[in-house]
């Protein structure tokens, strides 16, 4: 596995070693020992989530203000544009975002540490999205930043208007959001 840094310190792009032949392929999607060696991070993943979404569904920008979650995310069917936003007020990259394509084809994974908001939009007909989290879902602490906040300026590769959940239509601008110090 290769571990690449991104424009946001702490956000990492992971590229697995894939072993394939005419029968198919195999790769380790997660190995605790290799994770710790490559990233220098010791994290316990306590929840494994799986979602399926249609094209143009946009989920995010989500985070938990208390009991923050680090997320290791990947796509097993289809393709998404995945985004992390630094929402730590004291960070030199506060309000900056990083986006990348995650797909079943490229098998890349993105590590989004605690202190970042996360979102994605589906760019294929469907996408199945898997993610490991470092803390349990705590709906009372969940917050949403507006996906289209001009102060952040994410360039989402959407084909038309996004399909949003009621929660995501009510996201707050970064300037009004509850944030990390």
Backbone as ProteinMPNN parsed JSONL, in Angstrom:
{"seq_chain_A": "XXXXXXXXXXXXXXXXXXXXXXXXXXXXXXXXXXXXXXXXXXXXXXXXXXXXXXXXXXXXXXXXXXXXXXXXXXXXXXXXXXXXXXXXXXXXXXXXXXXXXXXXXXXXXXXXXXXXXXXXXXXXXXXXXXXXXXXXXXXXXXXXXXXXXXXXXXXXXXXXXXXXXXXXXXXXXXXXXXXXX", "coords_chain_A": {"N_chain_A": [[0.849, -1.175, 0.0], [0.467, 2.259, -0.737], [0.962, 5.425, 0.744], [-0.138, 8.618, 0.438], [0.417, 12.089, 0.893], [-1.776, 14.949, 1.102], [-3.08, 18.156, 0.031], [-4.11, 19.044, 2.389], [-2.911, 18.942, 5.551], [-2.724, 15.931, 7.315], [-4.901, 14.717, 6.057], [-5.067, 11.886, 4.152], [-4.244, 10.003, 1.222], [-4.72, 6.767, 0.23], [-3.326, 4.105, -1.548], [-3.921, 0.933, -2.462], [-2.04, -2.166, -2.822], [-2.764, -4.146, -5.453], [-3.503, -7.41, -6.375], [-3.858, -9.132, -9.222], [-5.29, -11.231, -11.785], [-6.396, -13.193, -14.614], [-8.53, -14.337, -13.334], [-9.561, -12.557, -11.516], [-9.218, -10.312, -8.756], [-7.322, -9.487, -5.761], [-6.961, -7.741, -2.72], [-5.708, -6.289, 0.319], [-7.872, -4.441, 2.111], [-7.687, -3.228, 4.522], [-5.261, -3.263, 7.046], [-4.191, -3.4, 10.215], [-1.519, -3.253, 11.259], [0.032, -2.468, 8.991], [-1.307, -0.068, 8.388], [-0.632, 1.488, 10.695], [2.184, 1.569, 10.408], [2.474, 2.931, 7.931], [1.054, 5.37, 8.257], [1.632, 6.328, 10.78], [-0.267, 6.547, 12.66], [-2.317, 5.583, 15.38], [-5.273, 4.213, 15.561], [-8.44, 3.14, 16.637], [-10.872, 1.506, 14.945], [-14.307, 1.579, 15.141], [-16.767, 1.303, 13.998], [-18.333, 0.216, 11.033], [-19.522, 1.348, 8.071], [-21.901, 1.267, 5.356], [-23.078, 2.579, 2.405], [-25.434, 3.135, -0.244], [-25.927, 4.954, -3.152], [-27.585, 6.985, -5.622], [-26.831, 8.447, -8.878], [-25.708, 11.813, -8.793], [-26.473, 12.192, -6.168], [-25.7, 13.956, -3.288], [-23.948, 13.922, -0.371], [-23.415, 15.441, 2.665], [-21.918, 18.386, 3.98], [-20.591, 16.599, 6.535], [-20.059, 16.153, 10.086], [-19.126, 15.379, 13.487], [-19.504, 17.267, 16.315], [-18.974, 16.801, 18.989], [-17.484, 13.865, 20.257], [-15.932, 13.349, 17.891], [-15.383, 11.92, 14.644], [-12.898, 10.104, 12.998], [-12.479, 9.106, 9.633], [-12.103, 6.42, 7.419], [-12.412, 6.005, 4.149], [-13.921, 4.45, 1.233], [-14.802, 3.292, -2.083], [-16.794, 0.712, -3.398], [-18.371, 0.068, -5.504], [-19.024, 1.742, -8.468], [-18.487, 5.331, -8.609], [-17.31, 8.197, -6.855], [-16.977, 11.696, -6.036], [-15.016, 12.729, -3.575], [-14.761, 14.626, -0.579], [-12.904, 16.497, 1.81], [-12.991, 18.892, 4.402], [-11.231, 21.272, 6.184], [-12.057, 22.124, 9.375], [-11.033, 23.257, 11.645], [-10.515, 25.885, 13.638], [-8.019, 26.935, 14.487], [-6.219, 26.03, 12.646], [-3.821, 26.395, 9.987], [-4.88, 25.787, 7.53], [-7.562, 26.207, 7.71], [-10.903, 26.059, 6.611], [-10.175, 25.31, 4.076], [-10.358, 22.957, 1.356], [-10.098, 19.558, 0.181], [-10.4, 17.473, -2.585], [-11.09, 14.361, -4.21], [-11.271, 11.686, -6.61], [-12.83, 8.721, -5.82], [-13.121, 5.34, -6.529], [-14.526, 2.171, -7.583], [-12.887, 1.164, -9.45], [-10.311, 2.483, -9.189], [-9.733, 1.937, -6.546], [-8.827, 3.485, -4.443], [-8.397, 4.892, -1.154], [-9.505, 7.235, 1.29], [-8.307, 8.971, 4.055], [-9.867, 10.766, 6.478], [-9.287, 12.838, 8.981], [-10.244, 13.427, 12.457], [-11.825, 16.529, 13.157], [-12.347, 17.469, 10.681], [-14.756, 18.184, 8.146], [-16.844, 16.118, 6.095], [-17.816, 15.003, 2.858], [-19.522, 13.754, -0.1], [-20.166, 13.354, -3.628], [-22.048, 11.514, -5.988], [-20.84, 10.314, -8.985], [-21.274, 8.402, -10.858], [-23.654, 5.991, -12.229], [-24.646, 4.607, -9.999], [-23.359, 4.316, -6.645], [-21.536, 2.506, -4.249], [-20.542, 2.963, -1.036], [-18.115, 2.646, 1.421], [-17.18, 2.978, 4.824], [-14.945, 3.198, 7.556], [-15.114, 4.12, 10.961], [-13.806, 6.088, 13.694], [-15.195, 6.59, 15.966], [-18.436, 6.1, 17.406], [-21.573, 6.678, 15.715], [-23.221, 9.552, 16.661], [-26.028, 10.984, 16.794], [-26.989, 13.262, 18.129], [-24.826, 14.927, 18.222], [-24.162, 15.4, 15.658], [-23.419, 17.484, 12.906], [-23.973, 19.7, 10.102], [-22.463, 21.276, 7.411], [-23.135, 23.667, 4.912], [-23.198, 22.38, 1.698], [-22.68, 23.915, -0.519], [-21.468, 26.265, 0.263], [-20.183, 29.383, -0.451], [-17.947, 30.429, 0.799], [-16.28, 28.317, 1.219], [-16.136, 27.064, -1.3], [-16.22, 24.66, -2.884], [-15.703, 22.775, -5.782], [-17.861, 20.957, -7.068], [-18.344, 18.11, -9.116], [-20.964, 18.027, -10.561], [-23.789, 16.862, -12.429], [-26.062, 18.73, -13.081], [-28.633, 19.702, -10.685], [-27.964, 18.756, -7.282], [-29.05, 15.776, -5.561], [-30.404, 15.905, -2.477], [-30.557, 15.155, 1.037], [-33.09, 15.956, 3.516], [-31.695, 16.883, 5.797], [-29.265, 17.714, 4.665], [-30.056, 19.818, 3.063], [-30.386, 21.772, 4.885], [-27.94, 22.576, 5.804], [-25.482, 24.568, 7.471], [-23.819, 27.712, 6.842], [-20.217, 27.933, 6.819], [-19.309, 30.095, 8.38], [-21.266, 30.304, 10.318], [-21.319, 27.911, 11.577], [-20.908, 25.411, 14.145], [-17.741, 24.803, 15.314], [-14.436, 23.248, 15.432], [-11.749, 24.016, 17.728]], "CA_chain_A": [[0.0, 0.0, 0.0], [1.151, 3.542, -0.752], [0.278, 6.473, 1.497], [0.219, 9.903, -0.147], [-0.102, 13.27, 1.574], [-2.621, 15.805, 0.27], [-2.921, 19.578, 0.324], [-4.556, 19.282, 3.768], [-2.143, 18.11, 6.476], [-3.506, 14.934, 8.046], [-5.764, 13.99, 5.121], [-4.164, 10.989, 3.421], [-4.773, 9.173, 0.143], [-4.1, 5.439, 0.297], [-3.444, 3.31, -2.767], [-3.557, -0.436, -2.097], [-1.415, -3.059, -3.794], [-3.801, -5.05, -5.942], [-2.975, -8.588, -7.046], [-4.912, -9.576, -10.121], [-5.022, -12.028, -12.972], [-7.618, -13.387, -15.389], [-9.596, -14.821, -12.454], [-10.079, -11.459, -10.715], [-8.192, -9.598, -7.996], [-7.326, -9.536, -4.302], [-6.139, -6.773, -2.001], [-6.086, -6.013, 1.696], [-8.429, -3.093, 2.209], [-7.209, -2.673, 5.776], [-4.391, -4.084, 7.881], [-3.837, -2.491, 11.312], [-0.068, -3.09, 11.355], [0.476, -1.659, 7.849], [-1.891, 1.263, 8.615], [0.176, 2.206, 11.681], [3.511, 1.804, 9.837], [2.404, 3.927, 6.853], [0.487, 6.66, 8.653], [2.088, 6.737, 12.099], [-1.47, 6.752, 13.472], [-2.945, 4.463, 16.07], [-6.705, 4.48, 15.667], [-9.332, 1.993, 16.722], [-12.084, 1.695, 14.158], [-15.35, 0.96, 15.948], [-17.999, 1.167, 13.235], [-18.125, 0.046, 9.585], [-20.769, 1.765, 7.429], [-22.035, 0.988, 3.924], [-24.232, 3.27, 1.826], [-25.615, 3.061, -1.695], [-26.547, 6.199, -3.596], [-27.767, 7.161, -7.058], [-26.081, 9.54, -9.487], [-25.979, 13.185, -8.354], [-26.702, 12.311, -4.726], [-24.62, 14.617, -2.566], [-24.074, 13.729, 1.076], [-22.422, 16.224, 3.383], [-20.644, 18.127, 4.631], [-20.961, 16.105, 7.855], [-19.075, 15.943, 11.144], [-19.677, 15.34, 14.848], [-18.802, 18.287, 17.077], [-18.476, 16.041, 20.146], [-17.246, 12.491, 19.8], [-15.589, 13.453, 16.469], [-15.032, 10.679, 13.961], [-11.997, 9.966, 11.869], [-13.124, 8.203, 8.683], [-11.344, 5.818, 6.327], [-13.51, 5.801, 3.208], [-13.618, 3.875, -0.071], [-15.944, 2.957, -2.933], [-16.698, -0.662, -3.898], [-19.128, 0.009, -6.763], [-19.237, 3.072, -9.001], [-17.489, 6.383, -8.441], [-17.724, 9.423, -6.165], [-16.02, 12.766, -5.774], [-14.995, 12.753, -2.122], [-14.228, 15.911, -0.122], [-12.636, 16.794, 3.216], [-12.855, 20.33, 4.658], [-10.62, 21.554, 7.485], [-12.926, 23.013, 10.162], [-10.334, 23.564, 12.902], [-10.253, 27.33, 13.588], [-6.602, 27.25, 14.709], [-5.397, 25.425, 11.59], [-3.472, 27.287, 8.868], [-5.687, 25.431, 6.354], [-8.975, 26.316, 8.08], [-11.802, 26.408, 5.514], [-9.698, 24.758, 2.811], [-10.906, 21.638, 1.043], [-9.397, 18.646, -0.725], [-11.317, 16.532, -3.209], [-10.485, 13.338, -5.062], [-12.168, 10.647, -7.108], [-12.716, 7.374, -5.277], [-13.936, 4.477, -7.378], [-14.278, 0.731, -7.528], [-11.785, 0.897, -10.369], [-8.988, 2.882, -8.679], [-9.62, 1.314, -5.22], [-8.185, 4.382, -3.485], [-9.085, 5.18, 0.097], [-9.149, 8.541, 1.833], [-8.375, 9.131, 5.505], [-10.328, 12.08, 6.9], [-9.128, 12.818, 10.436], [-11.111, 14.194, 13.317], [-11.62, 17.953, 12.937], [-12.662, 17.769, 9.287], [-16.077, 17.822, 7.641], [-16.714, 15.18, 4.981], [-18.954, 14.848, 1.962], [-19.227, 13.202, -1.42], [-21.248, 13.314, -4.605], [-21.954, 10.329, -6.837], [-20.618, 10.701, -10.381], [-21.637, 7.254, -11.694], [-25.082, 5.663, -12.128], [-24.818, 4.315, -8.567], [-22.094, 4.102, -5.946], [-21.574, 1.912, -2.912], [-19.522, 3.673, -0.286], [-17.82, 2.011, 2.706], [-16.254, 3.734, 5.651], [-14.639, 2.844, 8.939], [-15.077, 5.322, 11.796], [-13.083, 5.945, 14.959], [-16.148, 6.71, 17.064], [-19.784, 5.708, 17.012], [-22.478, 7.726, 15.28], [-23.905, 10.206, 17.772], [-26.856, 11.948, 16.077], [-27.155, 14.51, 18.877], [-23.623, 15.737, 18.008], [-23.925, 15.531, 14.22], [-23.618, 18.814, 12.335], [-23.847, 19.747, 8.645], [-22.096, 22.544, 6.788], [-23.735, 23.764, 3.58], [-22.359, 21.806, 0.643], [-22.424, 24.924, -1.536], [-21.046, 27.505, 0.904], [-19.173, 30.041, -1.284], [-16.739, 30.682, 1.576], [-15.429, 27.133, 1.032], [-15.932, 27.057, -2.748], [-15.969, 23.332, -3.461], [-16.104, 22.612, -7.179], [-18.466, 19.634, -7.183], [-18.573, 17.723, -10.514], [-22.362, 17.61, -10.638], [-24.506, 16.962, -13.706], [-27.359, 19.268, -12.68], [-28.826, 19.934, -9.254], [-27.735, 17.561, -6.485], [-30.129, 15.171, -4.779], [-30.007, 16.123, -1.097], [-31.459, 14.778, 2.125], [-33.56, 17.15, 4.242], [-30.611, 17.351, 6.668], [-28.247, 18.402, 3.883], [-30.596, 21.085, 2.555], [-30.377, 22.719, 6.001], [-26.573, 22.802, 6.258], [-25.181, 25.957, 7.84], [-22.569, 28.248, 6.296], [-19.056, 27.766, 7.684], [-19.236, 31.232, 9.308], [-22.275, 30.143, 11.369], [-21.279, 26.532, 12.068], [-20.188, 25.059, 15.358], [-16.482, 24.307, 14.769], [-13.375, 22.822, 16.348], [-10.759, 25.079, 17.996]], "C_chain_A": [[0.891, 1.234, 0.0], [0.29, 4.542, 0.013], [0.781, 7.818, 0.983], [-0.368, 11.041, 0.684], [-0.928, 14.081, 0.58], [-2.34, 17.264, 0.628], [-3.402, 19.957, 1.727], [-3.763, 18.373, 4.7], [-3.061, 17.198, 7.295], [-4.453, 14.144, 7.18], [-4.845, 13.185, 4.206], [-4.911, 10.209, 2.347], [-4.0, 7.868, 0.145], [-4.387, 4.668, -0.979], [-2.998, 1.888, -2.449], [-2.785, -1.138, -3.213], [-2.472, -4.084, -4.178], [-3.125, -6.19, -6.71], [-4.088, -9.152, -7.915], [-4.392, -10.447, -11.248], [-6.352, -12.251, -13.685], [-8.784, -13.926, -14.558], [-10.267, -13.7, -11.678], [-8.949, -10.762, -9.977], [-8.366, -9.856, -6.513], [-6.5, -8.355, -3.801], [-6.634, -6.671, -0.569], [-6.629, -4.603, 1.736], [-8.033, -2.434, 3.525], [-6.388, -3.715, 6.511], [-3.853, -3.15, 8.961], [-2.341, -2.223, 11.373], [0.457, -2.195, 10.22], [-0.048, -0.229, 7.974], [-1.008, 2.081, 9.551], [1.566, 2.52, 11.144], [3.482, 2.933, 8.805], [1.998, 5.312, 7.339], [1.076, 7.208, 9.955], [0.945, 6.946, 13.066], [-1.917, 5.47, 14.138], [-4.398, 4.846, 16.297], [-7.434, 3.15, 15.791], [-10.573, 2.336, 15.911], [-13.199, 0.89, 14.826], [-16.651, 0.732, 15.192], [-17.643, 1.089, 11.757], [-19.461, 0.308, 8.911], [-20.73, 1.507, 5.931], [-23.269, 1.731, 3.43], [-24.253, 3.038, 0.32], [-26.39, 4.307, -2.104], [-26.603, 6.236, -5.116], [-26.933, 8.344, -7.554], [-26.628, 10.89, -9.035], [-26.426, 13.3, -6.903], [-25.462, 12.971, -4.133], [-24.911, 14.464, -1.086], [-22.996, 14.563, 1.758], [-22.729, 17.705, 3.33], [-20.91, 17.805, 6.108], [-19.753, 16.016, 8.792], [-19.817, 15.832, 12.465], [-18.85, 16.292, 15.694], [-18.267, 17.718, 18.393], [-18.425, 14.599, 19.688], [-16.907, 12.504, 18.297], [-15.113, 12.113, 15.913], [-13.936, 10.915, 12.935], [-12.649, 8.944, 10.95], [-12.115, 7.721, 7.651], [-12.373, 5.345, 5.319], [-13.023, 5.204, 1.895], [-14.907, 3.542, -0.796], [-15.741, 1.541, -3.463], [-17.532, -0.898, -5.145], [-19.343, 1.441, -7.213], [-18.121, 4.033, -8.673], [-18.105, 7.576, -7.718], [-16.601, 10.445, -6.228], [-16.105, 13.006, -4.28], [-14.24, 13.988, -1.632], [-14.031, 15.913, 1.386], [-12.432, 18.298, 3.341], [-12.298, 20.505, 6.069], [-11.506, 22.555, 8.233], [-12.359, 23.236, 11.57], [-9.904, 25.031, 12.833], [-8.769, 27.678, 13.681], [-5.686, 26.723, 13.61], [-5.044, 26.442, 10.504], [-4.252, 26.968, 7.59], [-7.187, 25.455, 6.671], [-9.802, 26.775, 6.877], [-11.353, 25.896, 4.156], [-10.283, 23.358, 2.616], [-9.968, 20.872, 0.126], [-10.434, 17.689, -1.28], [-10.575, 15.568, -4.113], [-11.553, 12.356, -5.524], [-11.82, 9.336, -6.415], [-13.63, 6.495, -6.12], [-13.618, 3.017, -7.127], [-13.088, 0.383, -8.406], [-10.425, 1.282, -9.785], [-8.706, 2.338, -7.274], [-8.906, 2.192, -4.188], [-9.062, 4.545, -2.252], [-8.638, 6.563, 0.564], [-9.322, 8.499, 3.346], [-8.74, 10.584, 5.799], [-10.25, 12.102, 8.425], [-10.217, 13.608, 11.164], [-10.798, 15.679, 13.094], [-11.886, 18.4, 11.507], [-14.116, 17.406, 9.01], [-15.867, 16.963, 6.396], [-17.991, 15.156, 4.156], [-18.53, 14.2, 0.663], [-20.436, 13.347, -2.321], [-20.978, 12.147, -5.555], [-21.884, 10.775, -8.295], [-20.892, 9.554, -11.359], [-23.131, 6.978, -11.518], [-25.479, 5.343, -10.688], [-23.424, 4.253, -7.96], [-22.39, 3.456, -4.604], [-20.323, 2.37, -2.198], [-19.355, 2.99, 1.062], [-16.925, 2.927, 3.521], [-16.18, 3.177, 7.066], [-14.592, 4.142, 9.735], [-14.397, 5.034, 13.128], [-13.965, 6.173, 16.181], [-17.53, 6.372, 16.512], [-20.595, 6.927, 16.554], [-23.23, 8.249, 16.491], [-24.776, 11.306, 17.163], [-27.035, 13.276, 16.806], [-25.96, 15.456, 18.694], [-23.327, 15.96, 16.526], [-24.273, 16.943, 13.759], [-23.413, 18.725, 10.826], [-23.506, 21.164, 8.216], [-22.667, 22.523, 5.376], [-22.746, 23.301, 2.514], [-21.925, 22.848, -0.377], [-22.007, 26.273, -0.951], [-19.949, 28.162, 0.057], [-17.887, 30.365, -0.528], [-15.757, 29.511, 1.478], [-15.12, 26.968, -0.458], [-15.603, 25.712, -3.368], [-16.506, 23.291, -4.886], [-16.601, 21.175, -7.377], [-18.698, 19.3, -8.663], [-19.99, 17.168, -10.71], [-22.904, 17.768, -12.055], [-25.919, 17.443, -13.376], [-27.415, 19.501, -11.189], [-28.587, 18.647, -8.476], [-29.022, 17.061, -5.842], [-29.67, 15.18, -3.328], [-31.027, 15.562, -0.123], [-31.98, 16.053, 2.774], [-32.475, 17.746, 5.145], [-29.595, 18.173, 5.872], [-28.756, 19.691, 3.251], [-30.546, 22.168, 3.632], [-28.982, 22.962, 6.562], [-26.316, 24.282, 6.502], [-23.921, 26.429, 7.121], [-21.432, 28.059, 7.311], [-19.002, 28.861, 8.742], [-20.213, 31.117, 10.469], [-22.218, 28.773, 12.038], [-20.534, 26.423, 13.395], [-18.925, 24.324, 14.898], [-15.547, 23.828, 15.86], [-12.391, 23.976, 16.551], [-9.462, 24.871, 17.287]], "O_chain_A": [[1.937, 1.258, 0.65], [-0.938, 4.513, -0.059], [1.97, 8.124, 1.077], [-1.514, 10.966, 1.125], [-0.794, 13.918, -0.633], [-1.459, 17.554, 1.437], [-3.133, 21.061, 2.199], [-3.923, 17.154, 4.649], [-4.043, 17.647, 7.885], [-4.789, 13.009, 7.517], [-3.954, 13.74, 3.565], [-6.059, 9.807, 2.537], [-2.771, 7.864, 0.071], [-5.528, 4.585, -1.433], [-1.817, 1.657, -2.192], [-2.864, -0.759, -4.381], [-3.003, -4.798, -3.326], [-2.286, -5.958, -7.58], [-5.124, -9.591, -7.416], [-3.217, -10.401, -11.61], [-7.332, -11.567, -13.39], [-9.915, -13.965, -15.043], [-11.402, -13.849, -11.226], [-7.846, -10.631, -10.508], [-9.393, -10.363, -6.062], [-5.471, -8.012, -4.384], [-7.801, -6.926, -0.273], [-5.906, -3.657, 1.423], [-8.043, -1.207, 3.629], [-6.761, -4.886, 6.592], [-3.131, -2.202, 8.65], [-1.932, -1.072, 11.524], [1.235, -1.273, 10.465], [0.683, 0.722, 7.698], [-0.669, 3.226, 9.25], [2.087, 3.609, 11.385], [4.362, 3.794, 8.802], [2.542, 6.316, 6.881], [1.024, 8.413, 10.202], [1.144, 7.461, 14.166], [-1.898, 4.401, 13.529], [-4.705, 5.701, 17.128], [-7.086, 2.169, 15.135], [-11.239, 3.339, 16.168], [-13.065, -0.313, 15.049], [-17.543, 0.044, 15.688], [-16.761, 1.806, 11.284], [-20.428, -0.418, 9.143], [-19.666, 1.525, 5.313], [-24.367, 1.548, 3.955], [-23.222, 2.778, -0.3], [-27.387, 4.666, -1.477], [-25.793, 5.614, -5.804], [-26.406, 9.13, -6.766], [-27.837, 11.083, -8.911], [-26.729, 14.402, -6.445], [-24.33, 12.593, -4.436], [-25.985, 14.831, -0.609], [-21.809, 14.413, 1.468], [-23.685, 18.161, 2.704], [-21.403, 18.658, 6.846], [-18.612, 15.834, 8.368], [-21.002, 16.155, 12.548], [-17.631, 16.146, 15.783], [-17.202, 18.131, 18.853], [-19.212, 14.165, 18.847], [-17.513, 11.768, 17.518], [-14.526, 11.294, 16.62], [-14.035, 11.818, 12.104], [-13.302, 8.014, 11.423], [-11.367, 8.515, 7.081], [-13.121, 4.403, 5.582], [-11.88, 5.411, 1.487], [-15.979, 3.513, -0.191], [-14.652, 1.199, -3.924], [-17.417, -1.946, -5.779], [-19.796, 2.274, -6.427], [-16.97, 3.638, -8.482], [-19.266, 7.921, -7.937], [-15.437, 10.106, -6.442], [-17.14, 13.437, -3.772], [-13.21, 14.357, -2.195], [-14.862, 15.408, 2.14], [-11.782, 18.913, 2.496], [-12.833, 19.95, 7.029], [-11.685, 23.688, 7.788], [-13.099, 23.381, 12.543], [-9.02, 25.378, 12.049], [-8.311, 28.613, 13.025], [-4.479, 26.961, 13.655], [-5.883, 27.265, 10.138], [-4.284, 27.782, 6.667], [-7.983, 24.807, 5.99], [-9.456, 27.749, 6.208], [-12.084, 26.035, 3.176], [-10.649, 22.677, 3.574], [-9.16, 21.452, -0.6], [-11.254, 17.154, -0.534], [-9.556, 15.916, -4.709], [-12.604, 12.219, -4.897], [-10.669, 8.898, -6.421], [-14.774, 6.859, -6.393], [-12.591, 2.671, -6.544], [-12.366, -0.577, -8.137], [-9.479, 0.5, -9.871], [-7.548, 2.288, -6.859], [-8.433, 1.689, -3.169], [-10.279, 4.365, -2.293], [-7.526, 7.001, 0.266], [-10.349, 8.05, 3.854], [-8.02, 11.508, 5.421], [-11.058, 11.457, 9.093], [-10.992, 14.348, 10.558], [-9.644, 16.044, 12.87], [-11.679, 19.563, 11.162], [-14.643, 16.443, 9.567], [-14.84, 17.068, 5.726], [-19.097, 15.273, 4.685], [-17.341, 14.105, 0.357], [-21.573, 13.448, -1.858], [-19.83, 11.84, -5.877], [-22.744, 11.512, -8.778], [-20.75, 9.731, -12.569], [-23.799, 7.66, -10.741], [-26.536, 5.769, -10.222], [-22.43, 4.149, -8.678], [-23.351, 3.804, -3.919], [-19.204, 2.194, -2.68], [-20.336, 2.774, 1.773], [-16.025, 3.573, 2.984], [-17.169, 2.76, 7.668], [-14.088, 5.152, 9.245], [-14.406, 3.908, 13.624], [-13.522, 5.967, 17.311], [-17.749, 6.363, 15.301], [-20.326, 8.057, 16.962], [-23.807, 7.475, 17.256], [-24.321, 12.442, 17.026], [-27.216, 14.31, 16.164], [-26.066, 16.649, 18.979], [-22.354, 16.63, 16.179], [-25.283, 17.516, 14.165], [-22.767, 17.802, 10.33], [-24.171, 22.125, 8.605], [-22.679, 21.481, 4.721], [-21.611, 23.773, 2.446], [-20.898, 22.675, -1.034], [-22.173, 27.308, -1.596], [-18.89, 27.565, -0.137], [-16.842, 30.556, -1.15], [-14.549, 29.692, 1.635], [-13.966, 26.755, -0.832], [-14.788, 25.636, -4.287], [-17.628, 23.721, -5.153], [-15.849, 20.298, -7.8], [-19.21, 20.146, -9.397], [-20.172, 15.983, -10.989], [-22.526, 18.686, -12.782], [-26.864, 16.654, -13.389], [-26.391, 19.5, -10.506], [-28.954, 17.566, -8.937], [-29.958, 17.827, -5.61], [-28.673, 14.547, -2.981], [-32.219, 15.501, -0.424], [-31.386, 17.118, 2.607], [-32.349, 18.966, 5.248], [-29.12, 19.205, 6.346], [-27.957, 20.572, 2.934], [-30.652, 23.354, 3.322], [-28.841, 23.491, 7.665], [-26.87, 25.141, 5.815], [-23.043, 25.619, 6.824], [-21.671, 28.029, 8.518], [-18.677, 28.578, 9.895], [-20.02, 31.759, 11.501], [-22.985, 28.501, 12.962], [-19.66, 27.228, 13.713], [-19.019, 23.332, 14.175], [-15.822, 23.978, 17.05], [-12.216, 24.813, 15.665], [-8.547, 25.683, 17.422]]}, "name": "protein", "num_of_chains": 1, "seq": "XXXXXXXXXXXXXXXXXXXXXXXXXXXXXXXXXXXXXXXXXXXXXXXXXXXXXXXXXXXXXXXXXXXXXXXXXXXXXXXXXXXXXXXXXXXXXXXXXXXXXXXXXXXXXXXXXXXXXXXXXXXXXXXXXXXXXXXXXXXXXXXXXXXXXXXXXXXXXXXXXXXXXXXXXXXXXXXXXXXXX"}
